[in-house]
Amino acid sequence: MYYNYLQMSTLLIGNKGQLGTCIENIVKKKSLGELFFVDLPDFDITDENCVKSCFFDIKPDVIINCAAYTNVDKAEEEEEQAELVNTFGMKLIGYYSSQINAKVIHISTDYVYDGYSYKPINENDPVNPLSVYGTTKLDGELMLFAENLNSLIIRTAWLYSNYGKNFVKTMLNVGKQKEEIRVVYDQIGTPTYAPDLAEVIINIVENTLKDKSFFVPGFYHYSNEGVCSWYDFAVLIFKLAKINCKVIPILSD
Ligand SMILES: NC(=O)c1ccc[n+]([C@@H]2O[C@H](COP(=O)([O-])OP(=O)(O)OC[C@H]3O[C@@H](n4cnc5c(N)ncnc54)[C@H](OP(=O)(O)O)[C@@H]3O)[C@@H](O)[C@H]2O)c1
């Protein structure tokens, strides 16, 4: 499936996921050149032949990668699968994107940090993932950069939207079924509306297609403003949705 506008082309990987859907919703209304969308089951970033033939067939100028193994808890038991997708998949994307001279915009996560800092984390702070998910995402960042220096990595956090699985949707469902729920208050973060991040990514692509020097490879952090705990977030979601469910703050342990 593609929308034909200018002469440049962009490939979006993982268009059926939460962020991918938000990006697709925006780009359909824009003049971004030719756009191609791929996701499982037809396109698998861990399948070398699949990645190679897709990249060489399309020869996109820019690749946006939203595909990932994103189940943070399950990754602890499924380390091999998380590593295969988040690390090996990024090696393939990096290698074959560099073969066709494509720029890559890749999405990563705050889980590459240990979270012990009580101030906003900036891009130069040391990484130290504590989970399998965070480790595989960090290794994926490094793999991508090792293979293609023309990569721009955006680390984000706590995405929510109308699409995919996310905390807001989970709370809205659970809140309607239960009188009270327990939510942790000792993990804080910056909830980020996925369509806002999608706008930022599309802005980068639009400007890069007009002027290649706009694209500055490296690591970037993006989240919405404001900070809260999962507990605070749940309380506000119920308040705004007028759901009468008591939220009990608990420790992660
Ligand atoms: N969600 C968050 O709170 C959050 C926070 C920080 C960073 N991020 C990062 O942001 C990016 C987008 O997240 P999201 O919330 O949009 O995730 P998502 O909804 O889980 O979407 C990921 C997409 O990737 C696809 N996928 C999984 N394995 C694949 C493979 N081997 N080949 C091709 N596609 C594959 C998934 O397909 P299936 O559904 O069929 O598996 C899904 O369509 C990810 O890199 C994630 O690590 C997310």
The ligand as an ORCA input file, in Angstrom:
! r2SCAN-3c Opt
* xyz 0 1
  N       4.612      1.799     24.293
  C       5.395      2.524     25.065
  O       5.013      2.950     26.162
  C       6.804      2.822     24.623
  C       7.612      3.602     25.462
  C       8.916      3.884     25.059
  C       9.390      3.421     23.839
  N       8.585      2.667     23.042
  C       9.141      2.205     21.754
  O       8.363      2.817     20.730
  C       8.264      1.928     19.609
  C       6.804      1.767     19.231
  O       6.082      1.256     20.352
  P       4.541      0.869     20.249
  O       3.910      1.204     21.540
  O       3.969      1.414     18.984
  O       4.683     -0.723     20.134
  P       3.619     -1.790     19.600
  O       2.240     -1.221     19.641
  O       3.893     -3.058     20.321
  O       4.012     -1.950     18.051
  C       5.138     -2.692     17.639
  C       4.858     -3.226     16.253
  O       5.996     -3.986     15.836
  C       5.528     -5.214     15.288
  N       6.551     -6.237     15.358
  C       6.920     -7.012     16.431
  N       7.899     -7.865     16.051
  C       8.157     -7.614     14.742
  C       9.022     -8.192     13.793
  N       9.847     -9.223     14.097
  N       9.029     -7.711     12.521
  C       8.192     -6.700     12.170
  N       7.330     -6.121     13.022
  C       7.302     -6.570     14.298
  C       4.318     -5.557     16.162
  O       3.532     -6.556     15.536
  P       2.696     -7.577     16.504
  O       1.757     -6.709     17.289
  O       2.017     -8.477     15.520
  O       3.709     -8.267     17.373
  C       3.633     -4.180     16.215
  O       2.862     -3.948     15.070
  C       8.980      0.636     20.031
  O      10.293      0.665     19.541
  C       9.011      0.705     21.547
  O      10.130      0.021     22.064
  C       7.310      2.364     23.406
*
